[in-house]
Amino acid sequence: MLSCERAANDRQWHLSRIGMLLLAGAASLTLGCKPDDSPLKEENATLRKQALKQESVIVSLQDGNKVMQQQIDLLNQELREAKKGTERVEAERKALAAKLDALVADNRKLVAESERQAAVKASQTIRVEEKGGQSEELPQPLAAVSKAVEEALVRNGYVVRVGVRTDQHAVYVTQRKVSAPASLEVPGFRNQYLVSLQTLPTKGTRLSVKAEFEKMAQGNRILAAAPEETAEIERRLIAEIAKAAAAPGKI
């Protein structure tokens, strides 16, 4: 009976012993197979830091792009406004230029009309006072004689103040010249010419010249010229015009 009880105790003790060994082995197996995750944690931490840095860089770049886009939009707006301003100024310039051209054209018309009226008055004066002038009939047509008149006056230093020419008539009025003569007058004079041209039935031209010739004495005193002296001046101009009109190429 004691043998049986002892045997039972021995089995129990062996079973307990085996259980403890199994538990110890399992614990030892569990402790021996557990992986070391420290490097993974460090790598994850490093990756998180890098990710945060990259995210910060991306955010900064996005903010910079927004600012740059705003600047670009502002510049584009300024360019559009500047273009509109330039177009507006150009349009105003063209309008002013057109207005100025119109005013210049009107002014030229007024000047031409004024000169025409002055020439008409001068022509009337010449016809009234033709008794005091010299006349000669030239075989050349009015156009050739008119050209010869202009050349002769310019060659002798006279400036044409008024010159009007039609199909039948032409009138030239010079400015009064106070200077040394080029070829027509003696030294010390003051003169102004009225030249009238009229087409003749023979297709020639009647040339009339009237001079307002005066002598100048010391102290700028004006002395009346003798009729013979004035007539000589008028004949000299007629001779100059006739010579120029007869030159080749005038007709």
Salt bridges, closest charged atoms under 4 A:
ASP37 OD2 - LYS41 NZ 3.91
GLU90 OE2 - ARG93 NH2 2.72
GLU113 OE2 - ARG116 NH2 2.70
GLU129 OE1 - LYS210 NZ 3.99
GLU130 OE2 - ARG206 NH1 3.51
GLU151 OE1 - LYS250 NZ 3.37
GLU212 OE1 - ARG176 NH2 2.96
GLU214 OE1 - ARG176 NH1 3.78
GLU214 OE1 - ARG190 NH2 2.69
GLU229 OE2 - LYS215 NZ 2.45
GLU232 OE1 - ARG235 NH2 3.28
GLU232 OE2 - ARG236 NE 3.35
GLU240 OE1 - ARG155 NH2 3.17
